[in-house]
């Protein structure tokens, strides 16, 4: 017996054309013991040559299609890029960069914020303590190191006392460390 199946072929073009085609299948039950094999002979007919008929080209005017971009695609793409940037930021170790930035930017920010008043105050405090120490210790040659240490301690304490009123706590703490190291370097 013959069983016929159908298949659908889809052609993707400006015009969607669906073709339904039958595919023949030969299904037989053959038993070796009862039916002898069937042999058929096919005779070949001579082929005739035909002259091709020229056909004019087929021209189809297709309607113009305007593509409207999907706004959701742009949003999804932007979210993807932002998620990728966030992931890179999470994976990066910014501790050393932040420390270097704080070390370089805070002194200049303090100077800009306070102007030259901090430098003037430090200079006045230093002069005042120097005069006090010279009066207290007239033999400054013998007590030179003690005067230096006392001046540094007084200067640092004076700055520690005045800075919190001028700066936020975190900046004050950092600035105090910077000032201490600067004072110790210069003396």
C-alpha positions in Angstrom: 0.0 0.0 0.0 1.0 3.6 -0.4 0.8 6.2 2.4 0.9 9.9 1.6 2.3 12.5 3.9 2.2 16.2 3.4 4.9 18.7 4.2 4.7 22.4 4.4 7.5 24.5 2.8 7.7 28.1 3.9 9.4 30.6 1.6 10.6 33.8 3.4 10.3 36.8 1.2 8.3 40.0 1.0 5.4 37.8 0.1 4.9 34.7 2.2 4.1 31.8 0.0 3.1 28.5 1.5 3.4 25.4 -0.6 1.8 22.1 0.4 3.3 19.1 -1.3 2.5 15.4 -1.1 5.3 13.0 -0.5 4.6 9.4 -1.5 5.9 6.6 0.8 5.9 3.0 -0.2 5.1 0.7 2.6 5.1 -3.0 2.0 5.0 -6.0 4.0 7.2 -8.6 2.3 7.4 -12.2 3.4 10.4 -14.2 2.1 8.8 -17.6 2.1 5.5 -17.0 0.2 6.0 -14.4 -2.5 8.8 -14.5 -5.1 10.6 -11.1 -5.7 9.1 -8.9 -8.4 11.4 -7.6 -11.1 10.2 -5.0 -13.5 11.9 -3.7 -16.6 11.7 -0.1 -17.6 12.4 0.8 -21.2 14.0 4.1 -21.9 12.5 6.3 -24.5 14.8 8.4 -26.6 15.0 12.0 -25.4 13.9 14.7 -27.8 15.6 18.0 -27.9 13.4 21.1 -27.4 14.1 24.7 -28.1 13.7 26.8 -25.0 11.1 29.5 -25.2 12.4 32.9 -24.1 10.4 34.3 -21.3 10.4 38.0 -20.3 11.8 38.8 -16.8 9.1 39.1 -14.1 9.1 42.4 -12.3 7.1 42.8 -9.1 6.7 46.1 -7.4 6.9 45.4 -3.7 5.4 47.9 -1.3 8.0 49.8 0.8 8.3 48.6 4.3 9.1 51.1 7.1 11.0 49.6 10.0 10.0 51.0 13.4 12.8 50.4 15.9 11.8 48.6 19.0 12.3 50.9 22.0 12.5 48.0 24.3 15.6 46.7 22.5 17.4 50.0 23.2 16.4 49.9 26.8 17.5 46.3 27.2 20.8 47.1 25.5 21.4 50.1 27.8 20.6 48.0 30.9 23.1 45.3 29.7 25.9 47.9 29.3 25.2 49.4 32.7 25.2 46.0 34.4 28.5 45.2 32.7 29.9 48.5 34.0 28.7 47.8 37.6 30.2 44.3 37.5 33.6 45.8 36.4 33.4 48.3 39.2 32.6 45.6 41.7 35.6 43.5 40.6 38.1 46.4 40.6 40.2 47.1 43.7 40.1 50.8 44.2 41.7 51.0 47.6 45.1 52.1 46.5 43.6 54.5 43.9 41.4 56.0 46.6 44.2 56.3 49.1 46.5 58.0 46.6 43.6 60.3 45.5 42.8 61.2 49.1 46.5 61.9 49.9 46.9 64.2 46.9 43.5 65.9 46.9 42.7 66.6 50.6 45.6 68.9 51.3 44.8 71.0 48.2 41.0 70.9 49.1 41.8 72.0 52.7 43.9 74.8 51.3 41.3 76.0 48.9 38.5 75.7 51.6 40.4 77.6 54.2 42.5 79.8 51.9 45.7 81.0 53.4 44.2 81.4 56.8 45.4 78.0 58.0 49.0 78.7 56.9 48.8 82.1 58.7 47.4 80.6 61.9 50.1 77.9 61.9 52.8 80.5 61.4 51.4 82.7 64.2 51.1 79.7 66.6 54.6 78.7 65.8 56.0 82.2 66.4 54.1 82.5 69.7 55.3 79.1 71.0 58.8 79.9 69.9 58.8 83.2 71.9 57.3 81.4 74.9 60.0 78.7 74.8 62.8 81.1 74.3 61.6 83.0 77.4 61.1 79.8 79.4 64.5 78.4 78.4 67.0 81.2 78.0 69.8 78.7 77.3 68.4 77.5 74.0 71.6 76.0 72.8 71.5 73.4 75.6 67.8 72.8 75.2 67.5 73.0 71.4 66.1 69.5 71.0 63.7 69.9 73.9 62.4 73.2 72.4 61.9 71.6 69.0 59.9 68.7 70.5 57.9 71.1 72.7 57.1 73.3 69.7 56.0 70.4 67.6 53.8 69.1 70.4 52.2 72.5 71.1 51.7 73.1 67.4 50.1 69.8 66.8 47.8 70.2 69.9 46.8 73.7 68.8 45.9 72.4 65.3 44.0 69.4 66.7 42.0 71.7 68.9 41.1 74.2 66.1 40.6 71.8 63.1 37.4 70.1 64.3 35.6 73.4 64.3 36.7 74.2 60.8 36.5 70.8 59.1 34.4 67.6 59.1 35.7 64.9 61.4 37.1 62.6 58.7 38.9 65.3 56.9 40.1 66.7 60.3 41.6 63.3 61.2 43.4 62.9 57.9 44.6 66.5 57.8 46.0 66.1 61.3 48.1 63.2 60.2 49.3 65.1 57.2 50.1 68.2 59.2 52.0 66.1 61.8 54.1 64.4 59.2 54.7 67.8 57.5 55.8 69.5 60.7 58.1 66.6 61.6 59.7 66.6 58.1 60.3 70.4 58.2 61.9 70.4 61.6 
